[in-house]
Amino acid sequence: MLSGILLRKQGIRVQWITFETPFFSSEKAKKASKAAGIPLMVENITPIYLDMLTDPNCGYGKNMNPCMDCHALMFKLAGRIMKEKGFDFLFSGEVLGQRPMSQTMNSLRYVEKQSGFEGYILRPLSAKKLPETIPEQQGMVKRDLLMDISGRSRKPQIKLAKEFGIKNYPSPAGGCLLTDKGYASRLKDLFDHQDTYTERELHLLKHGRHLRLNNATKIIVGRTQKDNENIQKFYDPNLDTMIKVKKIPGPIVIIPNGGKKDVRMLAASICVGYSKAPEITPVDVSVTSPQAHDTVRVIGVPPKEIKHFLIQ
Ligand code: SF4
């Protein structure tokens, strides 16, 4: 918001672009666009992002976050749009030294080089601490009206926000889902067991407990009512098997992409184990696969006995 407004104050017409994948959304950008009155383009980049994510040049951060190559990809895609639509340069709100890995001088240079738009990426908040860019050299942007912010403190940005009259702004984000330990473990498990992944499978990784039963099969068990709702939202009746205890409150369990009969029976017992069914008592469970709808009678497996299946 600050970098966009700073440029607009120079009389430059600015537009934002934000990218979406199952790992990060455009919600905050949409709110910012509304608040600042800066138009926003939203692009879903999941397929191309996945290509990068499975083998990022600079590897991952603490979890499955490929921050350097993520930034580079975003600038590359934004640069293509810049060319297509006839914009003059790219800018971002990055601040030199704000983040330990992705915003050091070397990282900013790497990103610029990899994006294919060297010289065209302006960081208005740190511009005076960085080499002059082409739009500055060509007089499109007045360098003396840009900032020289660097480091981890947010005080200069908060001061600037006050000056610009921005009252509601998102708190500094910790990172996308790829920086989350639990999500990263489940994603790694998916990468280790499948060659291709759908967007739906990546959304499913956000909800419930995930248990890997064998190389070909994992199950997802709802932990809460909200989990159950979300799992049902991404459940595909043409591909998945859904399991639910009859007449007794319990979780929704799904087996993405089906599952053989023995696995379905095990999943049904696990489902009972997490339900309110009495221990060591056979109960009826409904099992709906793409081929058939059955009722099976099973005894629950206590959660403590299946801990080794948990992906965490
Ligand atoms: S935290 Fe996520 S969205 Fe942000 S740079 Fe890293 S990988 Fe990309």
Boltz pocket constraint, residues with backbone or C-beta under 6 A from the ligand:
constraints:
  - pocket:
      binder: B
      contacts: [[A, 24], [A, 64], [A, 65], [A, 66], [A, 67], [A, 68], [A, 70], [A, 71], [A, 102], [A, 174], [A, 175], [A, 176], [A, 177], [A, 178], [A, 179]]
      max_distance: 6.0
